[in-house]
Amino acid sequence: MTKKRMTEFEPGHGFTKQDWDDVCDNPEWTAADIAKARSFAEVFPDLAESIKRMPGRPKSDRPKVQTTIRLSQDVLDHFKADGPGWQRRIDEALKKVAGLK
């Protein structure tokens, strides 16, 4: 006989809230638990520092600007048909038509 795994408290499914509380691996925190809590950086200072120092994307001299533009559905379908990167491809096509780069 296979037992149903209790993954969450489901009212009306034969389990009571007390049943759930008895087996819960992550009980609700009390005020005392919260008072004893320490920050991630306090518990793992080296790891927290290494995360802060992780390099991100280099800053661009001319970052792209978010804007809104209305395009015909045919144009959008054409560029989206090749998958991810469709916005970049539209940008490249517009640069070409404008004689940039």
N, C-alpha and C positions, 0 to 999 in steps of 0.2 A: 504494500500500500504506500503510495507517494503522499507525503505531507505537503500541503501548500506552504510555500515560504512566505512568511509575514513580512512584507516590505514596507507597509505603511498601515496606520490605523484606519480601518474601513468600517464605519458604523454600519450595523446591520449584517455583518458577515461573520458573526459568531465570536468575534474578539471584542473584549471590552477595553476601555482606555487603560485600565489597570494591567491587563495582559500586555498591552503594548509597552507601558512604562516598565514592566518587569524585565523585558528582553531588550530594551533600547540600548544600543551601544553609545549613544550620544545624548545623555539626559539633558534636560533644560538646565541652564546655569542658574544658580542661586545668587543672592546678593553677596554672599561670602565668596563664591567663586569669582565673581566679577571684581571684588575688592582685591583678591590675590593675583589677578591676571597681570601679565607683563607683556610689553610690546614685542613684536617680532625682532626688532633691532636690538632690544635688550637681551633676548634669549639667544639670538644668533648674530652677534655683531659682525663677524667676519663675512658671513654670507650676505647680510644686509648691505655692507659696504661694497662688496663685489657687484651686487645688483645695481647699486647707484652708479657705479663706474662703467657699466656696460655701454659700449659705444652705440650710438644710434646711427641713423642715416645721416650722411654729411649734409650740412646746410647748403642749399643752392643759392647762387648769386641772384638767380631769377626764378624764384619759386612759382609754381603754377597757381592760378587764382581760381577759386571756385566761383562759378557763375551759372546762370540759368539760360538755356537756349532752346528754342522750339525748332525741332527738325521734323521733316516729313517721316511718316512711318516707313516708307520705302528705304530712305537713307539709313535710318536706325536699323532696320532689318538687315540691310546689306553689311554694315559694319559689325553687328552682333553675330552674324552667321559664322564668322571665323573664331568665335569664342572670346575668352577673356582678353583684355587689352583693347577693346573696341574704342574706348575713349581716347587712348593714346593714338590709335590709328586715325581717328577723326582729327585730332590735333595735328598729326603729321600731314594729312591731306589738306587741311586749311593752310598750314605753313607753306606747302608747295604751291597752292593756288595764289597765295599772297606774295610769293617770291621771297620767302624768308628761309634762311638756312638751306 
